[in-house]
C-alpha cells in the first residue's frame, strides 16, 4: 500500500504543541523516551489512573485527588503532579498511589503531548465509545487521533493499553487502531441522530435511567468540544461556553442548524480549513478566554484560560 498524504501545513499544525499539551519547562522529562506511538500510549497509561478505576486497581483513591486532579487543564501541571508523587523517569511504571487521578481526556492529552514531542501529528477527538459495556450505549469518551504514514489518521485509546483494563472491558481490538464503529467522533454521532434515526438518549455520560446527562443536547456539546480539539484547544470536558444548552433541555432549531453545519466538517474525515474557519468565525463555537467550568465534584466556577 503506498503512503497516504498529509498536507505539510496540516502536519506541521498537529505536530506542534498547543497551550494545553506543552510540557513547558518540564520538556526534559521527555528525553530518552521511546518514539513509537504504542509505547507512548502505554507510558501514559502507566502514569495515570482513571478516577473510576480505584476498585479495578485495588486502590482507595483519596478524596482530595478524586476531586482535584482531573481539574488540571494543562499538561505541564499534570507532569508536576506526577513527579511530585514519584520523581522516577516517566518511563517508570507508577503504582496506583503515585499516579495522576484523571479521566479519559487526561490519558489522551498526555499521549498527544508525547506524540507531538516526537514529531508525530496528533490531536484529541471527543465522541462516544461503545466498548465500555455491552448494552449498546454510546459513552462519552476522548481518544487520541494520530497520523500513521502508511494508513492515515488512526484512533488510539491509551486508557485501554493495560492488560487489566483490556480484560475488564473485554476489549477485542488493537487500542492503537480503534475501529471507527466502536468510537464515533461527535460529528458522526450527531449525524447518526439527525440523519440516521439513532436514539439520542443512547449517547451521553450515562443511560437515561441513571440521570439526564445524555441526549441530543449532550451530543451537540461534544461536537463543540471536538471542534475545539481539532483547533488544538483541548479544554476540560465540563468547560462550557457559547452554544452550550442546559442539561436535559431541548435544542432550539437555530442551534440544531448550526451543528448540522459543523458535524460534516468534523467527522472521520476532518475538513481542516473549514474547521479552522468555523472555529475562528463563530462566537458560539470559538472558545472564549473565560469559560464556565461545571466541575463534577467542586461545583461551577468561571475560569480564565492561559
C-alpha positions in Angstrom: 0.0 0.0 0.0 1.5 3.4 -1.0 1.9 6.0 1.7 -1.0 8.3 2.3 -0.6 12.0 2.1 -0.9 14.7 4.8 -0.6 18.3 3.7 2.5 19.9 5.1 0.7 22.7 6.8 -1.7 20.3 8.5 1.2 18.0 9.5 3.1 21.0 11.0 0.0 22.2 12.8 -0.7 18.9 14.6 2.9 18.1 15.3 3.3 21.3 17.3 2.3 21.5 20.9 -0.8 23.6 22.0 -1.1 25.7 25.1 -2.7 22.6 26.7 -0.3 19.9 25.6 3.0 21.8 26.0 5.3 20.3 28.7 7.0 23.7 29.0 10.0 23.7 31.4 9.3 20.0 32.1 10.2 19.0 28.5 13.5 17.5 29.7 11.4 14.7 31.2 10.7 13.5 27.6 14.3 13.0 26.8 15.1 9.4 26.0 11.5 8.2 25.9 10.6 5.6 23.3 9.4 7.1 20.0 6.7 4.5 19.0 3.1 5.6 19.4 2.1 2.4 21.1 5.0 2.6 23.6 4.0 6.2 24.4 0.4 5.2 24.9 1.4 2.5 27.4 3.7 5.1 29.1 0.7 7.5 29.5 -1.4 4.6 30.9 1.2 3.7 33.5 1.4 7.3 34.9 -2.4 7.7 35.4 -5.4 6.0 36.8 -9.0 6.9 35.9 -10.9 8.2 38.9 -13.4 5.4 38.3 -10.7 2.7 38.3 -9.9 2.6 42.0 -11.7 -0.7 42.6 -10.2 -2.2 39.5 -6.7 -1.5 40.7 -7.4 -2.3 44.3 -6.7 1.3 45.3 -8.8 3.6 47.6 -8.4 6.9 45.8 -8.1 9.8 48.3 -11.0 12.2 48.1 -8.7 15.2 47.5 -7.2 13.5 44.4 -10.5 12.2 43.3 -11.9 15.7 43.3 -9.0 17.9 42.2 -6.5 16.0 39.9 -8.8 16.0 36.9 -9.4 19.7 37.2 -5.8 20.2 35.9 -6.1 21.7 32.5 -2.6 21.9 31.3 -0.1 19.1 30.7 2.8 20.8 32.4 0.7 21.0 35.6 -0.2 17.3 35.2 3.5 16.4 34.9 4.3 18.4 38.1 1.8 16.3 40.0 3.2 13.1 38.6 6.8 13.9 39.5 5.9 15.3 42.9 4.4 11.9 43.8 7.3 9.9 42.3 10.3 11.6 40.7 11.4 8.5 38.8 11.8 8.8 35.0 8.4 8.9 33.1 9.3 5.5 31.6 8.9 4.0 35.1 5.5 2.4 35.8 3.9 4.0 38.8 2.0 2.2 41.5 -1.7 3.4 41.7 -0.9 5.5 44.7 1.7 7.5 42.8 -0.4 8.1 39.7 -2.3 11.2 38.5 -6.0 10.6 39.0 -7.7 11.7 35.8 -10.4 11.0 33.2 -10.2 9.8 29.6 -9.2 13.3 28.4 -6.1 13.2 30.5 -4.7 9.9 29.2 -5.3 11.3 25.7 -3.8 14.7 26.4 -0.6 13.2 27.7 -0.4 10.7 24.8 -1.0 13.6 22.4 1.7 15.7 24.0 4.2 12.8 23.8 3.4 12.2 20.2 3.8 15.8 19.2 7.1 15.9 21.0 8.3 13.1 18.8 7.1 15.0 15.7 4.0 12.8 15.1 0.9 14.8 14.1 -1.7 14.1 16.8 -5.0 15.6 18.1 -7.7 14.8 20.6 -11.1 13.6 19.4 -14.2 13.9 21.5 -17.0 11.4 20.9 -18.7 8.2 22.1 -17.4 4.7 22.7 -19.5 1.5 22.7 -16.8 -0.7 24.3 -17.5 0.3 28.0 -20.3 -2.2 28.4 -22.5 -4.4 26.3 -25.8 -2.6 26.3 -25.3 -0.6 23.1 -24.9 2.7 25.0 -22.5 5.2 23.4 -20.4 6.5 26.4 -18.9 10.0 26.4 -15.2 9.5 25.8 -12.0 11.1 24.4 -9.2 9.4 22.5 -6.1 10.4 20.5 -6.1 10.6 16.7 -2.5 10.3 15.3 -1.0 10.2 11.9 0.4 6.9 10.5 2.3 7.5 7.2 1.1 4.2 5.8 -2.6 4.2 7.0 -3.5 7.8 7.7 -5.3 9.0 10.8 -5.8 6.3 13.4 -7.7 6.4 16.7 -5.8 5.4 19.8 -7.1 4.8 23.3 -4.2 5.0 25.7 -6.6 4.1 28.6 -7.0 0.6 27.1 -3.3 -0.3 26.9 -3.1 -2.1 30.3 -4.0 -5.8 30.1 -6.1 -5.4 33.3 -8.3 -2.9 31.5 -8.4 -5.0 28.4 -9.7 -7.9 30.5 -12.1 -5.7 32.5 -13.9 -4.4 29.4 -13.3 -7.4 27.1 -11.5 -5.3 24.5 -11.2 -7.3 21.3 -9.3 -4.8 19.1 -6.0 -3.0 18.9 -6.1 0.1 21.2 -3.8 1.8 18.7 -6.3 1.4 15.9 -9.8 1.7 17.5 -12.5 0.8 15.0 -14.5 3.8 13.9 -17.7 2.0 14.5 -16.7 1.4 18.1 -15.8 5.0 18.7 -18.0 7.6 17.0 -16.4 11.0 16.8 -19.0 13.6 17.9 -19.9 14.9 14.5 -20.6 11.3 13.3 -22.8 10.7 16.3 -24.7 13.9 15.6 -25.3 12.8 12.0 -26.4 9.4 13.2 -29.1 11.1 15.2 -30.1 13.7 12.8 -30.0 11.7 9.6 -29.8 8.1 10.6 -32.5 7.9 13.2 -30.3 6.9 16.1 -31.8 7.4 19.6 -30.2 10.5 21.1 -30.8 9.0 24.6 -28.3 6.3 23.7 -25.4 8.9 23.7 -24.1 10.5 26.8 -22.3 10.1 30.1 -24.8 7.5 31.3 -28.1 6.0 30.2 -31.4 7.8 30.8 -32.4 5.6 33.7 -29.3 6.9 35.6 -29.9 10.6 35.0 -30.1 13.5 32.5 -26.6 13.5 31.1 -27.5 12.1 27.7 -29.4 13.1 24.6 -29.2 15.5 21.7 -28.0 18.5 23.8 -25.2 16.3 25.1 -24.0 15.3 21.6 -24.1 18.9 20.5 -21.8 19.8 23.4 -19.4 17.1 22.3 -19.4 18.4 18.7 -18.4 21.8 20.1 -15.7 20.2 22.2 -14.4 18.2 19.3 -14.2 21.2 17.1 -12.2 22.9 19.8 -9.9 19.8 20.0 -9.4 19.9 16.2 -8.3 23.5 16.7 -5.9 22.5 19.5 -8.0 24.0 22.3 -8.2 20.9 24.5 -10.3 22.1 27.3 -11.8 20.1 30.2 -14.8 18.1 29.3 -17.0 20.2 31.6 -15.9 23.6 30.4 -18.8 25.2 28.7 -19.3 28.3 26.5 -21.2 29.7 23.5 -23.9 27.4 22.3 -24.0 25.0 25.3 -27.5 24.1 26.3 -28.6 23.4 29.9 -28.7 19.7 30.8 -31.7 17.9 29.5 -33.1 20.9 27.6 -34.4 20.6 24.1 -32.2 22.4 21.5 -33.8 25.2 19.5 -33.7 24.9 15.7 -31.1 27.6 15.1 -28.7 25.6 17.3 -29.6 22.4 15.5 -28.9 24.1 12.2 -25.5 25.2 13.4 -24.5 21.7 14.4 -25.9 20.3 11.2 -23.3 22.6 9.5 -20.4 21.7 11.9 -20.9 17.9 12.1 -19.9 17.0 8.5 -16.7 19.1 8.9 -15.5 17.2 12.0 -16.4 13.6 11.0 -13.9 10.8 10.5 -12.5 12.9 7.7 -11.8 16.4 9.1 -12.1 19.3 6.6 -9.2 21.2 8.1 -9.6 24.6 6.5 -13.4 24.6 7.1 -12.9 23.5 10.7 -10.4 26.3 11.3 -12.7 28.9 9.7 -15.8 27.7 11.6 -14.0 27.9 15.0 -12.4 31.3 14.3 -15.5 32.8 12.8 -18.4 31.8 15.0 -18.6 33.3 18.5 -20.9 30.5 19.7 -18.3 27.9 18.8 -15.0 29.6 19.5 -13.6 29.1 23.0 -13.5 32.4 24.8 -10.8 33.5 27.2 -13.1 32.8 30.2 -15.2 29.6 30.4 -17.7 28.3 32.9 -16.4 25.1 34.5 -19.1 22.7 35.7 -16.7 20.6 37.8 -18.4 17.4 38.8 -17.1 17.5 42.4 -16.1 21.1 43.0 -19.1 22.9 41.6 -19.4 25.7 38.9 -16.9 28.5 38.6 -15.6 30.8 35.9 -12.1 30.1 34.8 -9.8 32.3 32.7 -7.7 30.2 30.4 -4.0 30.8 29.7 
